[in-house]
């Protein structure tokens, strides 16, 4: 991976750094077929939970087939045995462009990444806890976190803090799409957010 730095600026008075850069990917040469196969397998794993694939899936309305589940996290509790997929309204104004917006009062929207197609059985969980009405709320909340932490590979809360996000079929988007770490999950971040857009796992 090569980085072409367009500019770098540091404001000494405000103690703020700013920069702009472009990334370029060049595929390494494997030493043998075994290493080549291993690299390709690892690449597919990373792509399966990447932000690029999530945007593509959202655009094409194939979230569950592509391994992504949007759900209201506040509705998950040990007394309910089903995860309810949330249908995120995605509008289309012009061809090749769609947009969506998550209002401020929808602050419990979670993105669960499975890295494989979400099957019907994944939406049902075997409750390890059974509570009555008198059970303290904080215990139920703790159990809910234990429950959600046991499913999928990555769990993040998803926000659009600066208004509607425009999405495109190649996995790109404009405006800010915020994914916050939740439920002791690793963040859906890092290299999988910087994959070459032209990469295709097919």
N, C-alpha and C positions, 0 to 999 in steps of 0.2 A: 504494500500500500504506500503510495506517495502522496504527499501533501504539498499543494501549490498555494503558498501564502500570498494573498492579494494585498493585504495591509495589516499592520499591527500598530495600535496606538495605546499609550498609557497616559492617563490624566493624573499628574502628581498631586494636584489640589484635591481631587475627589477620590483618589486612590482607586481608580477604575480602569480596567484593561478592556479593550475591544479589538476584535480582529475579524477578518473574513478570509475563508480559504475554500479550496476545492480539493476533493479527494479523487485519486486515480488508482485503480486496481490493476495489477498485473499478476496473472496466475503463475505460481511457482512451478518449477519442473520437478515432478516426483522422481525419487531414485529408482522406483520399481512399480510394478502393477499393484502390489499389495498396498503400498503407501498411497497410490492414486485412488484406489477404491476406498481406503479409510478416509482420505480427505473429502471425497465426494459424499460419503455417508455422514460425516460431521457437518458438512455444508448444508445438507438437506435437513439435519436436525435443527440447525440454527435458523435456517430460512422458515421452517415450519412455525416458529414462534416469533418471527420478526415483525416489526412495525410495518414494513413494506407489504408483507403478505396480509396483515390485518386490514390495511387500507384497501388493498385489492379486493379482499373478501367482502368488506363493507360496501364497496362500490358495486360489486356484482351480486350482492345479497346472498352470499354463500358462507356466512360465518360458521354455522354448525358443521357444514361439510368440510370446512377447512380447519376445524379445531379450535374455534373461538366461541366462548359463551359470554354474552352480556347478561347480567342479572342484577337485581336490586339486592345489595348486601344486607340491608336492614330487614329484609323479609326472610332471611335465612335464619332458622333457629332449629334446635334439636327436636322440637315437636312437630315440625313440618318435614315430610319425607321426600319432597320434590323441589328441585331447583327450577325456577320459572324463567325461561329465556325472556329477555326484554327486547322488544322490537324498537330499535332506535329509528325515529323518523328521518329518512334521507330523501331530500327533494332534488329534483333535476330541473334546472332552468334552461340550460343550453346543452347541446350534444357534446358528450365527452367530458362533462363536468357535473358533479353533484355536490351537495353540501348538507351538513348536519350541524345541530346546535344542542348542547346540553344545558338547560336552564339552571340557574343557581340553586333552586330548591330541589334539584335532582342531584344531591351531593353524595348519594350512596350507590352510584352506578359502578359496578365492578366488572372487570374484564378478566376472565379465567382462560388461560391458554393451555390446551391439552397436548399440542404437538401432533395430533392425529384427529381424524374425524370424531366429533362428539356424537356418541350413540345414545339411543333412548335410555339404556341402562345407566348412563352417566348422569342423567337428570334425576335419578332416584338414588337415595343413599340409605344405608342401613343405620338408623339412629342408634348411637352408642349410649345415648342418655335419654332418660324419660323423666319429665318433670311434671309436677302438678301445678295448679294455679298459684299455690302459696310459696313456690320456690323463689328465693331472692332473685331479683332481676340480674344482678351482677354475675351470679353463678350461671344463669342462662346465657349471658353475653360471653362469658368465658368458654362455655361449651360450644357456642356458635363459632367462635374463633378457632377452636380445636377442630371443629367439623370442616370449616371452609379451608383450613390449612392442609387438610388431608386430601384435597382433590386438585387435579390439574398440576401443571408444572410451574406456572407463574400466576400470581394474583395481583392486580393493580386496580386502584380507583381511577376512573377516567373523567377528565374535565375538558371543557372548552372555555377557558377563563376570559378570552378576549373576543367572544362572539363566534359566529358561524365559521366552520372549517370547510373549505372547498377540497374535495378529493377527486383524484383522477385515476383512470384504469391502470396506469403503470405503477401505482403504489405511492405516488407523490401526493403532497397536499400543501395547502397554504394556510397561514395563520397558526396559532399555537394549539397543539394537542398535548395535554398534560396527562402523564401516567404516573401516579403516586404509588409507591410501595405499600403493600398492606398484608396483614395476616402472616407475618414472618416469611414472606416469599422473597425470592430474589427479584430484582427489578427487571422488567422487560426493557433492558437498556444495554448499552455497550455496543459491541461490533455488530450485533444483529440489527441495530438501527441504522447502520451505515453500509449495508450490503449494496453491491452494485445493482442498480435498478434493472439492468438487462438480464440479471440472473433468473433462470427459470429452472425449476426442479423437475420439469417433465422430461 
